[in-house]
Amino acid sequence: MARVPGQVDARATVIAALAFILAVALMPAGAYVAMAAAWLLVATAGALRGIAPLTLARRGGIVFPFVLAALPLIFIRSDEVIWEGLVGPFSLHVSGVGLRIALSALLKAWISVQASIVLVATADAPTIVVALRRMRLPDAIATSAGLTIRYLELLRDEAQRMLRARAARSVSPVGVGGEQVGGSIAWRARTTGNLVGSLFLRPYARAARVEEAALSRGATGSLSTGSLPTADRYLGVKVVAAVTLLLALSAFGQVVPRL
């Protein structure tokens, strides 16, 4: 029998995902062994949902551009200098502590995004919204989370359509016969930048149209999910088991030797 969206009690799944992300975030910088163990957990969960570990890792790479803000720490921190020299007219040094902090931030964000991907693969948007409401979270937070999940899917579909359109217009640097097509590298970079800008403008415009249509139909700003599902009889046991496992993971991150 097909599962009806929003009619499954997913509170245990949501709590486990949030606790896992919190445990990963609290790991100290340099606890790479503990981070590897956390990734094995999320990769196993993803495999049970039919997502191959390499596919999950590749999808988690979407977070990489957002952690570039941590890179200056490598050159700003002055403790544990592992390299120092001149790069043209500039004097630079590489801090071991800064490198450890930046790499740890990158790995934590990467693992946390993969945990979110597994959560979305396990429970659909209406189910997650219902779970957040039953956890007594404010309706604005629950609705925002549900809309974010839906518009991430919209963003992905729009990106795929734009990439197909780009390929149809021969923006590929190499043609079928090996000839050079598609303009220079600078031209392709400019085209890619325009695509990225359009990628965010199109869903924004569509969101405005959806909002206008919803308001004209008497929307109140809350996602409609129907009646509440039957409570999971084993919710307490599942939550205790998940939190215990993640507390053990967090403690492991505190005691494991750091690199």
C-alpha positions as CSV (number, residue, x, y, z in Angstrom):
1,M,0.0,0.0,0.0
2,A,1.4,3.4,-0.9
3,R,2.4,5.7,1.9
4,V,0.2,8.8,2.1
5,P,2.4,12.0,2.5
6,G,2.1,13.5,6.0
7,Q,0.4,10.4,7.4
8,V,3.5,8.8,9.0
9,D,4.9,9.8,12.4
10,A,8.4,10.8,11.6
11,R,9.3,12.5,14.9
12,A,11.9,9.8,15.7
13,T,13.6,10.2,12.3
14,V,13.7,14.0,12.6
15,I,15.0,14.0,16.2
16,A,17.7,11.4,15.2
17,A,18.8,13.6,12.2
18,L,18.9,16.8,14.3
19,A,20.8,15.0,17.1
20,F,23.3,13.6,14.6
21,I,24.0,17.0,13.1
22,L,24.4,18.5,16.6
23,A,26.8,15.7,17.6
24,V,28.9,16.3,14.4
25,A,28.9,20.1,15.0
26,L,30.2,19.7,18.6
27,M,33.1,17.5,17.5
28,P,36.4,19.3,18.2
29,A,38.6,20.4,15.4
30,G,41.0,17.7,14.2
31,A,38.8,14.8,15.4
32,Y,39.0,13.2,11.9
33,V,38.6,9.6,13.1
34,A,35.3,10.5,14.8
35,M,34.2,12.4,11.7
36,A,35.0,9.3,9.6
37,A,32.9,7.2,12.0
38,A,30.0,9.7,11.6
39,W,30.3,9.6,7.8
40,L,30.1,5.8,7.9
41,L,26.9,6.0,10.0
42,V,25.2,8.4,7.5
43,A,26.5,6.5,4.5
44,T,25.1,3.3,6.0
45,A,21.7,5.0,6.6
46,G,21.8,6.3,3.0
47,A,22.6,2.8,1.6
48,L,19.6,1.5,3.5
49,R,17.5,4.1,1.7
50,G,18.9,3.1,-1.7
51,I,21.5,5.9,-2.0
52,A,25.0,4.7,-2.9
53,P,27.7,6.1,-0.6
54,L,29.6,7.8,-3.6
55,T,26.3,9.3,-4.8
56,L,25.6,10.6,-1.3
57,A,29.1,12.0,-1.0
58,R,28.9,13.8,-4.4
59,R,25.5,15.4,-3.5
60,G,27.0,16.6,-0.2
61,G,29.6,18.5,-2.2
62,I,27.1,21.3,-2.7
63,V,28.2,22.7,0.6
64,F,31.8,23.3,-0.5
65,P,31.3,26.8,-1.9
66,F,29.6,27.9,1.3
67,V,32.6,27.0,3.6
68,L,35.1,29.1,1.7
69,A,34.7,31.8,4.4
70,A,36.8,29.6,6.7
71,L,39.8,29.5,4.3
72,P,41.3,32.8,5.5
73,L,41.9,31.2,8.9
74,I,44.7,29.2,7.3
75,F,46.6,32.5,6.7
76,I,45.3,34.7,9.5
77,R,46.1,32.5,12.5
78,S,49.7,32.8,13.7
79,D,50.0,29.7,15.9
80,E,51.6,26.4,14.7
81,V,53.1,27.9,11.6
82,I,53.9,25.1,9.2
83,W,55.0,27.1,6.2
84,E,56.2,30.7,5.7
85,G,57.5,32.4,2.6
86,L,57.0,35.0,-0.1
87,V,54.4,34.7,-2.8
88,G,55.3,37.6,-5.2
89,P,55.3,40.8,-3.2
90,F,53.3,39.2,-0.3
91,S,54.6,37.4,2.8
92,L,52.3,34.5,3.7
93,H,52.3,31.9,6.3
94,V,50.2,28.7,6.8
95,S,48.9,28.0,10.3
96,G,48.4,24.4,11.4
97,V,45.7,25.4,13.7
98,G,43.9,27.4,11.0
99,L,44.2,24.6,8.6
100,R,42.8,22.1,11.1
101,I,39.8,24.4,11.9
102,A,39.0,25.1,8.2
103,L,39.2,21.4,7.2
104,S,37.1,20.4,10.2
105,A,34.5,23.0,9.3
106,L,34.4,21.7,5.8
107,L,34.0,18.0,6.9
108,K,31.3,18.8,9.4
109,A,29.3,20.8,6.9
110,W,29.7,18.0,4.3
111,I,28.6,15.3,6.7
112,S,25.7,17.3,8.0
113,V,24.4,18.0,4.5
114,Q,24.5,14.3,3.7
115,A,22.5,13.6,6.9
116,S,19.9,16.1,5.6
117,I,19.7,14.4,2.3
118,V,19.1,11.0,4.0
119,L,16.4,12.6,6.1
120,V,14.6,14.0,3.0
121,A,14.9,10.6,1.3
122,T,13.4,8.9,4.4
123,A,10.5,11.3,4.9
124,D,8.8,13.7,2.4
125,A,8.2,17.4,3.1
126,P,4.6,17.1,4.5
127,T,5.7,14.3,6.8
128,I,8.6,16.4,8.1
129,V,6.3,19.4,8.6
130,V,3.8,17.3,10.6
131,A,6.7,15.9,12.7
132,L,8.0,19.4,13.5
133,R,4.4,20.5,14.5
134,R,4.0,17.6,16.8
135,M,7.3,18.4,18.4
136,R,5.7,21.8,19.3
137,L,7.9,23.9,17.1
138,P,6.4,27.2,16.0
139,D,4.3,26.9,12.9
140,A,6.5,29.4,11.1
141,I,9.6,27.2,11.5
142,A,7.7,24.1,10.4
143,T,6.3,25.8,7.3
144,S,9.6,27.4,6.4
145,A,11.3,24.0,6.6
146,G,8.7,22.4,4.4
147,L,8.9,25.1,1.8
148,T,12.7,25.0,1.8
149,I,12.6,21.3,1.0
150,R,10.1,21.8,-1.8
151,Y,12.0,24.7,-3.4
152,L,15.3,22.8,-3.2
153,E,13.7,20.3,-5.5
154,L,12.5,23.1,-7.7
155,L,16.0,24.5,-7.8
156,R,17.4,21.2,-8.8
157,D,14.9,20.6,-11.6
158,E,15.5,24.2,-12.9
159,A,19.2,23.6,-12.9
160,Q,18.8,20.4,-14.9
161,R,16.7,22.1,-17.5
162,M,19.2,25.0,-17.9
163,L,22.1,22.5,-18.3
164,R,20.2,20.7,-21.0
165,A,19.5,24.0,-22.8
166,R,23.2,24.9,-22.5
167,A,24.3,21.6,-24.0
168,A,21.8,22.0,-26.8
169,R,23.4,25.4,-27.7
170,S,26.9,23.8,-28.0
171,V,28.5,25.5,-25.0
172,S,30.6,22.3,-24.5
173,P,34.3,23.2,-25.1
174,V,34.8,20.2,-27.4
175,G,32.6,19.3,-30.3
176,V,31.7,15.8,-31.6
177,G,34.6,15.6,-33.9
178,G,37.1,17.0,-31.4
179,E,37.0,20.5,-32.8
180,Q,37.0,23.6,-30.5
181,V,33.5,25.0,-30.1
182,G,31.7,27.2,-27.6
183,G,34.0,30.2,-27.4
184,S,37.0,30.9,-25.1
185,I,37.3,30.0,-21.4
186,A,36.4,33.5,-20.4
187,W,33.3,33.4,-22.6
188,R,32.2,30.0,-21.0
189,A,32.9,31.4,-17.5
190,R,30.7,34.4,-18.3
191,T,28.0,32.1,-19.6
192,T,28.2,29.9,-16.5
193,G,27.9,33.0,-14.3
194,N,24.7,34.1,-16.2
195,L,23.3,30.6,-15.7
196,V,23.9,30.8,-12.0
197,G,22.2,34.2,-11.7
198,S,19.2,33.0,-13.8
199,L,19.0,29.8,-11.7
200,F,18.2,31.8,-8.6
201,L,16.1,34.5,-10.3
202,R,13.7,32.0,-12.0
203,P,12.7,30.1,-8.8
204,Y,12.4,33.5,-7.0
205,A,9.9,34.7,-9.6
206,R,8.0,31.4,-9.5
207,A,7.8,31.6,-5.7
208,A,6.3,35.1,-6.0
209,R,3.7,33.7,-8.4
210,V,2.9,30.8,-6.1
211,E,2.5,33.3,-3.2
212,E,0.1,35.5,-5.1
213,A,-2.0,32.4,-6.2
214,A,-2.0,31.1,-2.6
215,L,-3.1,34.4,-1.2
216,S,-5.9,34.7,-3.7
217,R,-7.2,31.3,-2.5
218,G,-7.2,32.3,1.1
219,A,-3.9,30.9,2.2
220,T,-2.9,31.6,5.8
221,G,0.9,31.1,5.5
222,S,0.7,27.5,6.8
223,L,1.2,24.3,4.8
224,S,-1.9,22.2,4.8
225,T,-1.0,18.6,5.8
226,G,-4.4,17.2,6.7
227,S,-5.1,15.2,9.8
228,L,-2.4,14.2,12.2
229,P,-1.0,10.6,11.8
230,T,-1.3,8.0,14.5
231,A,1.4,8.4,17.0
232,D,4.3,5.9,16.8
233,R,3.9,3.5,19.7
234,Y,7.7,2.9,19.9
235,L,8.6,6.6,19.6
236,G,10.2,6.8,23.0
237,V,12.3,3.7,22.5
238,K,13.5,4.9,19.1
239,V,14.4,8.4,20.4
240,V,16.3,7.0,23.4
241,A,18.2,4.5,21.2
242,A,19.1,7.2,18.6
243,V,20.1,9.8,21.2
244,T,22.2,7.2,23.1
245,L,24.1,6.3,19.9
246,L,24.7,9.9,19.1
247,L,25.9,10.7,22.6
248,A,28.4,7.9,22.3
249,L,29.5,9.3,19.0
250,S,29.9,12.7,20.5
251,A,31.9,11.3,23.5
252,F,34.0,9.4,21.0
253,G,34.8,12.6,19.2
254,Q,36.0,14.1,22.5
255,V,38.4,11.3,23.5
256,V,39.7,10.1,20.2
257,P,43.3,11.4,19.4
258,R,43.2,14.5,17.2
259,L,45.4,15.1,14.2
